[in-house]
Amino acid sequence: MSIFNPTPLNLPNYPFKITQRDDLYFIFDEIRKKHLVLTPEEWVRQHFIRYLLKEKSFPSALLQIEGGLSLNQTRKRSDILVYDNQGEKIMVIECKAPSVAITQATFDQAARYNSVYKARWLVVTNGLNHYYAKIDHTNGKFLFVKELPSYKEL
Protein backbone atom coordinates (compact mmCIF):
# COMPACT_ATOMS: atom_id res chain seq x y z
CA MET A 1 0.00 0.00 0.00
CA SER A 2 1.46 3.36 -1.03
CA ILE A 3 1.18 6.46 1.11
CA PHE A 4 -0.47 9.59 -0.26
CA ASN A 5 2.08 12.37 0.18
CA PRO A 6 1.01 15.42 -1.83
CA THR A 7 3.14 18.48 -2.42
CA PRO A 8 2.06 21.32 -0.10
CA LEU A 9 0.74 24.13 -2.30
CA ASN A 10 0.68 27.90 -1.99
CA LEU A 11 -3.11 27.77 -1.64
CA PRO A 12 -5.36 27.25 1.38
CA ASN A 13 -5.86 23.69 2.61
CA TYR A 14 -9.24 22.26 1.67
CA PRO A 15 -10.90 19.00 2.66
CA PHE A 16 -11.01 16.63 -0.31
CA LYS A 17 -12.58 13.20 -0.71
CA ILE A 18 -9.57 11.04 -1.55
CA THR A 19 -9.88 7.32 -2.04
CA GLN A 20 -7.44 4.58 -2.95
CA ARG A 21 -7.85 1.59 -5.23
CA ASP A 22 -4.84 -0.67 -5.54
CA ASP A 23 -1.86 1.71 -5.92
CA LEU A 24 -3.90 4.58 -7.38
CA TYR A 25 -5.38 7.51 -5.51
CA PHE A 26 -8.52 9.28 -6.67
CA ILE A 27 -9.87 12.72 -5.81
CA PHE A 28 -13.54 13.59 -6.07
CA ASP A 29 -14.20 16.52 -8.40
CA GLU A 30 -17.22 18.36 -6.99
CA ILE A 31 -17.84 20.21 -10.27
CA ARG A 32 -17.88 17.16 -12.53
CA LYS A 33 -19.24 14.89 -9.77
CA LYS A 34 -16.77 12.07 -10.36
CA HIS A 35 -13.58 10.55 -9.01
CA LEU A 36 -10.43 11.35 -10.98
CA VAL A 37 -6.96 9.84 -10.84
CA LEU A 38 -5.00 12.03 -8.46
CA THR A 39 -2.04 13.25 -10.48
CA PRO A 40 0.11 16.19 -9.36
CA GLU A 41 -1.63 18.41 -11.95
CA GLU A 42 -5.07 17.28 -10.74
CA TRP A 43 -4.00 18.13 -7.17
CA VAL A 44 -3.27 21.69 -8.32
CA ARG A 45 -6.46 21.93 -10.44
CA GLN A 46 -8.71 20.77 -7.57
CA HIS A 47 -7.09 23.20 -5.13
CA PHE A 48 -7.42 26.08 -7.56
CA ILE A 49 -11.08 25.24 -8.22
CA ARG A 50 -11.75 25.34 -4.47
CA TYR A 51 -9.81 28.59 -4.21
CA LEU A 52 -12.03 30.14 -6.89
CA LEU A 53 -15.19 28.91 -5.18
CA LYS A 54 -14.34 29.54 -1.53
CA GLU A 55 -12.00 32.54 -1.55
CA LYS A 56 -13.05 34.40 -4.70
CA SER A 57 -16.79 33.56 -4.78
CA PHE A 58 -16.82 32.17 -8.31
CA PRO A 59 -20.15 30.42 -9.08
CA SER A 60 -19.53 26.70 -9.65
CA ALA A 61 -22.10 26.63 -12.47
CA LEU A 62 -19.92 29.06 -14.46
CA LEU A 63 -16.77 26.90 -14.36
CA GLN A 64 -15.96 24.44 -17.14
CA ILE A 65 -13.26 21.92 -16.26
CA GLU A 66 -11.10 20.37 -18.98
CA GLY A 67 -13.24 21.70 -21.78
CA GLY A 68 -12.30 20.81 -25.33
CA LEU A 69 -11.24 23.28 -27.97
CA SER A 70 -9.96 23.06 -31.51
CA LEU A 71 -6.63 24.77 -32.20
CA ASN A 72 -4.99 24.48 -35.63
CA GLN A 73 -7.10 21.39 -36.43
CA THR A 74 -5.92 19.76 -33.19
CA ARG A 75 -8.15 18.92 -30.21
CA LYS A 76 -6.87 20.44 -26.94
CA ARG A 77 -8.23 20.72 -23.41
CA SER A 78 -8.21 23.85 -21.30
CA ASP A 79 -7.90 23.18 -17.56
CA ILE A 80 -10.46 25.68 -16.26
CA LEU A 81 -12.63 28.05 -18.25
CA VAL A 82 -14.73 30.66 -16.46
CA TYR A 83 -17.89 32.23 -17.90
CA ASP A 84 -19.85 35.32 -16.95
CA ASN A 85 -23.62 35.36 -16.41
CA GLN A 86 -24.19 36.04 -20.12
CA GLY A 87 -22.25 32.94 -21.16
CA GLU A 88 -19.15 34.84 -22.32
CA LYS A 89 -15.75 33.31 -21.61
CA ILE A 90 -13.94 35.63 -19.22
CA MET A 91 -11.00 33.61 -17.85
CA VAL A 92 -8.71 30.80 -18.97
CA ILE A 93 -6.75 29.01 -16.25
CA GLU A 94 -3.85 26.69 -17.07
CA CYS A 95 -2.73 24.37 -14.26
CA LYS A 96 0.60 22.58 -14.13
CA ALA A 97 2.06 20.12 -11.64
CA PRO A 98 4.10 21.71 -8.82
CA SER A 99 7.28 20.24 -10.33
CA VAL A 100 6.68 22.10 -13.61
CA ALA A 101 8.26 25.54 -13.69
CA ILE A 102 6.13 28.35 -15.05
CA THR A 103 8.01 29.51 -18.14
CA GLN A 104 7.34 31.54 -21.25
CA ALA A 105 6.33 28.28 -22.96
CA THR A 106 3.64 27.77 -20.30
CA PHE A 107 2.26 31.25 -20.95
CA ASP A 108 2.46 30.66 -24.69
CA GLN A 109 0.35 27.50 -24.33
CA ALA A 110 -2.30 29.34 -22.32
CA ALA A 111 -2.21 32.28 -24.76
CA ARG A 112 -2.72 29.88 -27.71
CA TYR A 113 -5.82 28.49 -26.00
CA ASN A 114 -7.01 32.00 -25.33
CA SER A 115 -6.53 32.94 -29.00
CA VAL A 116 -9.60 30.73 -29.48
CA TYR A 117 -11.53 31.90 -26.39
CA LYS A 118 -10.65 35.64 -26.33
CA ALA A 119 -11.16 35.75 -22.55
CA ARG A 120 -10.28 38.92 -20.61
CA TRP A 121 -8.18 37.07 -18.02
CA LEU A 122 -5.38 34.53 -18.25
CA VAL A 123 -4.17 32.62 -15.20
CA VAL A 124 -1.25 30.21 -15.02
CA THR A 125 -0.47 28.24 -11.85
CA ASN A 126 1.58 25.28 -10.69
CA GLY A 127 0.06 25.52 -7.20
CA LEU A 128 3.20 27.21 -5.88
CA ASN A 129 3.35 30.22 -8.18
CA HIS A 130 0.29 31.93 -9.62
CA TYR A 131 0.28 34.51 -12.41
CA TYR A 132 -2.79 36.60 -13.17
CA ALA A 133 -2.98 38.71 -16.33
CA LYS A 134 -5.75 40.95 -17.58
CA ILE A 135 -5.68 40.98 -21.37
CA ASP A 136 -6.20 43.97 -23.61
CA HIS A 137 -7.07 42.20 -26.87
CA THR A 138 -7.41 45.46 -28.79
CA ASN A 139 -3.80 46.50 -28.14
CA GLY A 140 -2.34 43.00 -27.67
CA LYS A 141 -1.11 43.71 -24.12
CA PHE A 142 -1.08 41.91 -20.78
CA LEU A 143 -1.42 43.65 -17.42
CA PHE A 144 -0.15 41.38 -14.63
CA VAL A 145 -1.77 41.81 -11.22
CA LYS A 146 -0.60 40.44 -7.87
CA GLU A 147 -3.98 39.22 -6.66
CA LEU A 148 -6.81 37.54 -8.51
CA PRO A 149 -9.96 39.65 -8.17
CA SER A 150 -13.14 38.14 -6.78
CA TYR A 151 -15.72 37.06 -9.33
CA LYS A 152 -17.78 40.23 -8.78
CA GLU A 153 -14.70 42.43 -9.41
CA LEU A 154 -13.99 40.86 -12.81
SULPETA-V359069 format. One record per helix or strand. SS is the DSSP state (H for helix, E for strand). FROM is the first residue (numbers start at 1). LEN is the number of residues. If there is no record, write none. Layout:
# SULPETA-V359069
ss:from:len
SS:FROM:LEN
SS:FROM:LEN
This chain:
# SULPETA-V359069
ss:from:len
E:18:4
E:24:6
E:34:4
H:40:16
H:60:3
E:63:9
E:74:10
E:89:7
H:104:14
E:121:5
E:130:7
E:141:5
H:151:3
